């Protein structure tokens, strides 16, 4: 059951990102009345895009935790696997935040700190 749940979590992430980008985000970003921060609306647009895809990243991380919990990867210690998966999910979140907003949205600093602390705690 956990493996099926994990597959569904990964699938919903794919659908969320692909369909959301195609039907919601791309149309939303064409608007000319978005808030202007730092002189224009590019920061707002990039934050909306990365925030949308950040949800998918979290769902994939949770899907991986379900796979580990379901025994699909029996060689991985459950506690360490969960901690490393959480850390990796936050590392990817930090990268998305930094890349999509060119480092201007400071969430990447907190996400990176969580990733590093999780990595240290896993060992």
Buried (B, 14 or more C-beta within 10 A) or exposed (E): EBBEBBEEBBEBBEEBBEEBBEEEBEEBBEEEEBEEEEEEBBBBBBBBBBBBBBBBBBBBBBBBBBBBBBEEEEEBEEEEBBBBBBBBBBBBBBBBBBEBBEEBBEBBEEBBEBBBEBBEEBE
